[in-house]
Amino acid sequence: MNLLITGAWQNAKEYIPMLGKEHDVVFMQQEKDELPCDVAWVEGVICNGLFLTHRIEQFVNLKYIQLTSAGFDRVPMDYVQEKGIHIFNARGVYSVPMAEFALSGVLSLYKQQRFFFEKQKESVWEKHRGLLELSGKTVLIVGCGSVGQACAKRFASFNTTVYGADVVTDEKKYFEKIVPMSDLYDVLGEADVVVLTLPLTKETMHLFYSKAFDAMKLAAFWLTLHAAALWTRRR
């Protein structure tokens, strides 16, 4: 196979010699750069956002795509399916780090870490009476796939009640219950913490808007807005 590999695969250069025994391999570091080969030469790619800057229609002999991401939102899936191109994602690779990030984000807000960090910089010792405990809270995880299940496992260890919402409602470990997406707004009102681990698709785009926030507890609503504000500042 004529294989194009991009720098989206962090350790690509380490494995290229091995892949070269079975395939003809070309490497490009930056996906937005000009292709280092004839686009018609490419039969397979290992990439992330290559098709954001290079039209997939130009890859007339493309048969195989391996993504370094879990999501498919950077690939024109309608075209991929129409042409019968085989596509694979990195499902499971990011489950643990994403779950740890979600948990750390909630704990950071509950324990007012930004407040204490700012006071530490000022060399000031000041008590904060508004700290919350995660224990005893209800956590709703929207999207119960690999990342969602990893989140459920970690939140459950903090003595929380974990609910899930998904298109598939099969019983899964660490979830008290999983409801269909049609019942999402019914369980939103029970949640103290809401974690979104959904893939970005046409169906999930703008899933959370005013109706969803109106259905949430006031405290959970504040936590969501505060988290969004922190994320915006960090960007």
C-alpha positions as CSV (number, residue, x, y, z in Angstrom):
1,M,0.0,0.0,0.0
2,N,1.1,3.6,-0.7
3,L,0.9,5.1,2.7
4,L,1.0,8.8,3.7
5,I,1.7,9.4,7.4
6,T,1.4,12.8,9.0
7,G,2.9,14.3,12.2
8,A,-0.5,13.9,13.9
9,W,1.0,10.5,14.9
10,Q,3.5,11.7,17.4
11,N,5.7,8.6,17.3
12,A,5.4,8.0,13.6
13,K,9.1,8.2,12.7
14,E,9.8,5.5,15.2
15,Y,7.6,3.0,13.4
16,I,8.1,4.1,9.7
17,P,11.0,1.7,9.2
18,M,8.8,-1.2,10.3
19,L,5.9,-0.1,8.1
20,G,8.3,0.4,5.2
21,K,8.9,-3.4,5.1
22,E,5.3,-3.9,4.0
23,H,4.3,-0.5,2.5
24,D,5.7,2.4,0.5
25,V,5.7,5.2,3.1
26,V,5.9,9.0,2.7
27,F,5.9,11.2,5.8
28,M,4.8,14.9,6.2
29,Q,5.0,16.7,9.5
30,Q,2.4,19.4,9.1
31,E,-0.9,18.4,7.7
32,K,-1.6,21.8,6.2
33,D,1.6,21.7,4.1
34,E,1.9,20.8,0.5
35,L,1.8,17.0,0.0
36,P,5.2,15.5,-0.5
37,C,3.9,13.1,-3.1
38,D,1.4,13.0,-6.0
39,V,-2.1,12.9,-4.4
40,A,-3.1,10.1,-6.7
41,W,-0.3,8.0,-5.3
42,V,-1.9,7.8,-1.9
43,E,-3.9,4.7,-1.0
44,G,-3.8,5.0,2.7
45,V,-3.3,7.7,5.3
46,I,-2.6,7.9,9.0
47,C,-3.7,11.4,10.0
48,N,-6.0,13.7,12.0
49,G,-7.1,16.8,10.2
50,L,-5.5,16.3,6.8
51,F,-8.8,16.7,5.0
52,L,-9.4,20.1,6.5
53,T,-6.8,21.6,4.2
54,H,-6.6,19.0,1.4
55,R,-9.8,18.1,-0.4
56,I,-10.5,14.4,0.1
57,E,-11.9,14.2,-3.4
58,Q,-8.4,14.7,-4.8
59,F,-7.3,11.4,-3.2
60,V,-8.8,9.4,-6.1
61,N,-7.1,6.1,-5.0
62,L,-7.7,6.4,-1.3
63,K,-8.9,3.1,0.3
64,Y,-7.9,3.4,4.0
65,I,-7.9,6.1,6.7
66,Q,-6.5,5.6,10.2
67,L,-7.3,8.6,12.4
68,T,-5.2,9.5,15.4
69,S,-8.3,11.0,17.0
70,A,-11.4,9.3,18.6
71,G,-13.8,11.6,16.7
72,F,-14.7,11.6,13.1
73,D,-15.7,15.2,12.9
74,R,-12.7,16.3,10.8
75,V,-13.4,13.9,8.0
76,P,-16.2,14.3,5.4
77,M,-17.9,11.0,6.5
78,D,-20.6,11.2,3.8
79,Y,-18.0,11.0,1.1
80,V,-16.0,8.3,2.9
81,Q,-19.1,6.1,3.1
82,E,-20.2,6.9,-0.4
83,K,-16.8,5.8,-1.8
84,G,-16.5,2.7,0.5
85,I,-13.3,4.0,2.1
86,H,-12.3,2.0,5.2
87,I,-11.9,4.3,8.2
88,F,-10.7,3.6,11.7
89,N,-10.4,5.9,14.7
90,A,-8.3,5.8,17.9
91,R,-11.2,4.6,20.1
92,G,-10.0,3.8,23.7
93,V,-6.7,5.5,23.3
94,Y,-7.8,8.7,25.1
95,S,-10.4,7.2,27.5
96,V,-8.2,7.3,30.7
97,P,-6.6,10.7,30.2
98,M,-10.0,12.3,29.2
99,A,-11.7,10.8,32.2
100,E,-9.0,12.0,34.5
101,F,-9.3,15.4,33.0
102,A,-13.0,15.5,33.5
103,L,-12.7,14.4,37.1
104,S,-9.9,16.9,37.8
105,G,-12.0,19.7,36.3
106,V,-14.9,19.0,38.6
107,L,-12.7,18.7,41.7
108,S,-10.9,22.0,40.7
109,L,-14.3,23.8,40.7
110,Y,-15.7,22.1,43.8
111,K,-12.5,22.8,45.7
112,Q,-12.0,26.3,44.3
113,Q,-8.5,25.6,43.2
114,R,-8.2,28.8,41.2
115,F,-9.1,30.9,44.3
116,F,-6.4,29.2,46.4
117,F,-3.9,29.4,43.5
118,E,-4.3,33.1,43.3
119,K,-4.0,33.5,47.1
120,Q,-0.9,31.4,47.0
121,K,0.7,33.7,44.5
122,E,-0.1,36.6,46.8
123,S,1.4,34.7,49.8
124,V,-2.0,35.1,51.5
125,W,-3.7,32.4,53.7
126,E,-7.5,32.9,53.4
127,K,-10.2,30.4,54.2
128,H,-13.0,29.7,51.7
129,R,-16.4,28.7,53.0
130,G,-17.9,27.7,49.7
131,L,-16.1,24.4,49.1
132,L,-18.2,21.5,47.9
133,E,-17.9,17.7,48.3
134,L,-18.2,15.4,45.3
135,S,-19.3,12.5,47.6
136,G,-23.0,12.0,47.5
137,K,-23.6,13.9,44.3
138,T,-25.3,12.7,41.2
139,V,-23.2,12.7,38.0
140,L,-24.9,12.4,34.6
141,I,-22.6,11.3,31.8
142,V,-24.0,12.0,28.3
143,G,-22.4,9.5,26.0
144,C,-21.6,6.1,27.5
145,G,-18.9,4.9,25.1
146,S,-15.3,4.2,26.0
147,V,-14.6,7.7,27.4
148,G,-18.0,7.8,29.2
149,Q,-17.4,4.5,30.9
150,A,-13.9,5.5,32.0
151,C,-15.5,8.6,33.5
152,A,-18.2,6.6,35.2
153,K,-15.6,4.4,36.9
154,R,-13.7,7.3,38.3
155,F,-16.7,9.3,39.5
156,A,-18.2,6.2,41.1
157,S,-15.1,5.7,43.2
158,F,-15.9,9.1,44.8
159,N,-19.2,7.7,46.2
160,T,-21.4,9.4,43.6
161,T,-24.5,8.1,41.9
162,V,-23.7,7.9,38.2
163,Y,-26.4,8.1,35.5
164,G,-25.9,7.8,31.8
165,A,-27.7,9.0,28.7
166,D,-27.0,7.3,25.3
167,V,-28.6,5.9,22.2
168,V,-27.7,2.5,23.5
169,T,-29.1,1.8,27.0
170,D,-27.5,-1.6,27.7
171,E,-26.5,-2.0,31.3
172,K,-22.9,-1.0,32.0
173,K,-20.7,-1.3,35.1
174,Y,-20.5,1.8,37.3
175,F,-23.8,3.3,36.0
176,E,-26.9,3.3,38.2
177,K,-29.0,3.6,35.1
178,I,-28.7,4.6,31.5
179,V,-31.6,6.4,29.8
180,P,-32.2,6.9,26.1
181,M,-31.3,10.3,24.7
182,S,-35.1,11.0,24.3
183,D,-35.2,11.1,28.2
184,L,-32.1,13.4,28.6
185,Y,-34.1,16.4,29.8
186,D,-35.8,14.3,32.4
187,V,-32.6,13.2,34.2
188,L,-30.8,16.6,33.7
189,G,-32.8,17.9,36.6
190,E,-31.4,15.2,38.9
191,A,-27.7,15.8,38.1
192,D,-25.3,17.9,40.2
193,V,-22.5,17.3,37.6
194,V,-23.0,16.8,33.8
195,V,-20.2,15.4,31.7
196,L,-20.4,15.3,27.9
197,T,-18.5,12.5,26.2
198,L,-20.4,12.5,23.0
199,P,-18.9,12.4,19.5
200,L,-19.4,15.5,17.5
201,T,-22.0,14.7,14.8
202,K,-24.9,16.4,13.1
203,E,-27.1,14.9,15.7
204,T,-25.1,16.0,18.7
205,M,-24.2,19.5,17.4
206,H,-25.9,22.1,19.7
207,L,-27.4,19.4,21.9
208,F,-26.9,21.6,24.9
209,Y,-28.6,25.0,24.5
210,S,-31.1,27.0,26.6
211,K,-33.6,24.1,27.0
212,A,-30.9,21.8,28.4
213,F,-29.7,24.5,30.8
214,D,-33.2,25.3,31.9
215,A,-33.7,21.7,32.9
216,M,-30.6,21.6,35.1
217,K,-30.2,22.4,38.8
218,L,-29.1,26.0,39.5
219,A,-25.9,24.8,41.1
220,A,-25.1,22.5,38.2
221,F,-25.9,25.3,35.8
222,W,-23.4,27.6,37.7
223,L,-20.8,24.9,37.6
224,T,-21.3,24.4,33.8
225,L,-21.0,28.2,33.1
226,H,-18.0,28.5,35.4
227,A,-16.2,25.6,33.7
228,A,-17.0,27.2,30.3
229,A,-15.5,30.5,31.5
230,L,-12.4,28.8,32.7
231,W,-12.0,27.0,29.4
232,T,-12.5,30.2,27.4
233,R,-9.8,32.0,29.4
234,R,-7.4,29.2,29.0
235,R,-7.9,29.3,25.2
